[in-house]
Each structure stands twice: as C-alpha cells, then as structure tokens.
C-alpha cells in the first residue's frame, strides 16, 4: 500500500471567500471541541476541500498557529472524503493541550461528520 502524500494539493484547499461563505452560511454539520469548531457542507462538485480560520486573537504565537494548521491539514489528509467541504475555526486552546490530543480530537470530528453525512445520504 502506498503511503499518503505529505502535502495537501491545491484543489483540496479553499482559496476564495465565496468558498468559505458557502460553508459558513449553511453548514450541514457542526462539531465543537475545546480548541476548534468544524463546519461541514456537502458539495457535489467538490473533491472535498479544507478551509482554515486561525486568528492571532485565539492563538497569538505564530509557531502555535502554524502547528495548529499543520495538525489540521494532516488529519484532513488522512480522513479526506469526497463531496464534503470542511472549515476549521481555531478557538483558544487550553494550556494543557498536546499535539496528540488535538490530533485525536480532529480525527474524531472528521470521522463523526463523515459518518453523519453518510447516514444522511441513505
């Protein structure tokens, strides 16, 4: 079995505000966590895209913001689903949160949304 690529291709990322607005205005699923909110929407013409909203107000240090984005992209890459667009909004993370707990929470969120969307289709 081939290993997954180490990067997220451009067609799996959201670029314009209109792409973000489609998910923000009418999300079909939401998953809350202590350090993030995931919004998801089914999009029939999309390969499954990811948008990130990580502000300085919530994560002041650039190193921490970049780490958060890396972990989110990695989790998304392993749980990519066709036709579902995700937007992940960063919240102020607890001081005790580790990379492993963040990754586990993101994995759970992506799996939960994919399962909910799959059950809605049937």
Secondary structure, 3 states (H helix, E strand, C coil): CCCCCCCCCHHHECCCHHHHHHHHHCCCEEEECCCEEEEEEECCCCCCCEEEECCCCCCCCHHHHHHHHHHHHHHHHHCCCCCEEEEEEECCCCCCCCHHHHHHHHHHHHHHHHHHHHHHHC
